[in-house]
Amino acid sequence: MGLQSHLITNEAFAGALGQTFIKVAAQVVELERSRVFAGEVAKMSVRNFEYRLNSMILPAFGPRLISEITGEQIHLLYQRLIAKGLASISVAQYLQDLKKIFNYAYAHSMIDRIPYFPKVKKTSVPRGGFTVSEYRQLVVAAKQLAMIQAMPSDATHRNTAGASIRRPMEYL
């Protein structure tokens, strides 16, 4: 084995650039699942990512080569999402998920640039506040709960403060 075995060949280079969107997306999904296992993200976040991927993103880009997807095509997806009546925050999440896949492809030299992404103005829709009577009920309930004494809990490996937990060596 000489230096030749470590060189990037034209075939290997073409293989990296010849990745379909769906293959790259599958790699990102696996990466996100491993982040759940590592405790970095919530399982529900990955579930939502997969839902958005399967519902609109993969149907739009799945079989295409990732290196051939253009900003115009991404803008067409954006227009479809708007036409579907999605809130701006939802549209932003779809595009964020799509950009995550492009960032992964770029970081792994599958593409030489990330295409243009449209800007989404996120309009905040405030959740309804409490009425005066609801707020009064909330304050009364909070005061009642504050008076309840917490039940002592058994010591675990996470809450050992003040507990007498024997270390494994103490059994010897």
C-alpha positions in Angstrom: 0.0 0.0 0.0 1.5 3.2 -1.0 0.5 6.8 -1.1 -1.9 6.0 -4.0 -4.4 4.2 -1.6 -4.9 7.4 0.4 -5.6 9.7 -2.6 -9.1 10.8 -3.5 -9.8 9.4 -6.9 -12.1 10.9 -9.4 -14.6 8.1 -8.8 -14.6 8.8 -5.0 -15.0 12.5 -5.6 -17.9 11.9 -8.1 -19.5 9.5 -5.5 -19.5 12.2 -2.8 -21.0 14.7 -5.2 -23.4 12.2 -6.6 -25.4 11.7 -3.4 -29.1 11.8 -3.6 -31.0 14.1 -1.2 -32.8 11.1 0.3 -29.5 9.4 1.2 -28.1 12.5 2.8 -31.3 13.0 4.7 -31.2 9.5 6.0 -27.7 10.1 7.3 -28.9 13.3 9.1 -31.8 11.4 10.6 -29.4 8.8 12.0 -27.2 11.6 13.4 -30.2 13.2 15.1 -31.3 9.9 16.6 -27.8 9.4 18.0 -28.1 12.9 19.6 -31.3 11.7 21.3 -29.3 8.7 22.7 -26.6 11.1 23.9 -29.2 13.3 25.6 -28.5 16.3 23.4 -32.0 16.7 21.9 -35.4 15.5 22.9 -37.0 12.5 21.1 -40.0 14.6 20.2 -37.7 17.0 18.3 -36.4 14.2 16.1 -39.9 12.9 15.6 -41.0 16.3 14.4 -38.0 16.6 12.2 -38.8 13.2 10.6 -42.5 14.2 10.2 -41.5 17.5 8.4 -39.0 15.6 6.3 -41.5 12.9 5.2 -44.5 15.2 4.7 -43.1 17.9 2.4 -39.3 17.9 2.0 -38.6 14.4 0.7 -41.5 14.5 -1.8 -40.0 17.7 -3.2 -36.3 16.6 -3.3 -35.9 12.9 -2.4 -34.5 11.4 -5.6 -32.6 14.4 -6.8 -28.9 14.8 -6.5 -28.3 17.1 -3.5 -25.6 19.0 -5.5 -28.2 19.9 -8.2 -30.9 21.4 -5.9 -31.1 25.1 -6.5 -32.3 28.1 -4.5 -35.1 28.4 -6.9 -36.3 24.9 -6.1 -36.1 25.7 -2.4 -38.1 28.8 -3.0 -40.8 26.7 -4.8 -41.0 24.5 -1.7 -41.3 27.7 0.4 -44.2 28.9 -1.8 -45.9 25.4 -1.5 -45.7 25.6 2.3 -47.2 29.1 2.4 -49.9 28.0 0.0 -50.7 25.1 2.3 -51.6 27.7 4.9 -48.9 27.0 7.4 -48.0 29.6 10.0 -44.7 31.4 9.4 -43.1 29.6 12.4 -43.9 26.2 10.8 -42.5 27.3 7.4 -39.4 28.4 9.2 -39.1 25.0 10.8 -39.4 23.2 7.5 -36.7 25.4 6.0 -34.5 25.0 9.1 -34.7 21.2 8.7 -33.9 21.5 5.0 -30.9 23.7 5.8 -29.7 21.2 8.4 -29.4 18.6 5.6 -27.5 21.0 3.4 -25.2 22.0 6.2 -24.4 18.3 6.8 -23.8 17.7 3.1 -21.5 20.8 2.9 -19.6 19.7 6.1 -19.0 16.3 4.5 -17.9 17.7 1.1 -21.0 16.4 -0.7 -21.7 19.8 -2.1 -19.4 22.8 -2.6 -21.9 25.4 -1.5 -25.3 25.8 0.2 -28.0 27.1 -2.1 -29.9 30.3 -1.3 -32.7 30.0 1.3 -35.6 32.5 1.4 -35.9 34.5 4.6 -39.0 33.8 6.6 -40.4 36.6 8.8 -41.6 34.8 11.9 -44.7 36.5 13.1 -45.4 36.0 16.7 -48.9 34.9 17.7 -49.2 35.5 21.4 -51.0 32.9 23.4 -54.0 34.2 25.2 -53.4 35.7 28.6 -55.4 35.0 31.8 -58.6 36.8 32.7 -58.7 38.4 36.1 -60.7 35.6 37.6 -58.4 32.9 36.0 -55.4 34.7 37.3 -57.0 34.8 40.8 -57.6 31.1 40.7 -54.0 30.5 39.6 -52.6 32.5 42.5 -54.9 30.7 45.0 -53.8 27.3 43.7 -50.1 28.3 43.7 -50.4 29.4 47.4 -52.1 26.2 48.3 -49.4 24.1 46.5 -46.7 26.2 48.2 -47.9 25.1 51.6 -47.7 21.4 50.8 -44.6 19.7 52.2 -42.6 17.7 49.8 -42.5 14.0 50.5 -38.9 12.8 51.2 -37.7 10.8 48.3 -35.4 7.9 48.2 -31.8 8.6 47.3 -30.8 7.7 43.8 -27.6 8.1 41.9 -28.8 11.6 40.9 -29.9 13.0 44.3 -27.3 11.8 46.8 -27.1 15.0 48.8 -27.6 14.2 52.5 -28.3 10.5 51.9 -26.1 7.8 53.2 -25.4 5.8 50.1 -22.6 3.3 50.4 -20.0 3.3 47.8 -19.1 -0.1 46.2 -15.8 -0.2 48.1 -17.6 0.1 51.5 -19.1 -3.4 51.0 -15.7 -5.0 51.1 
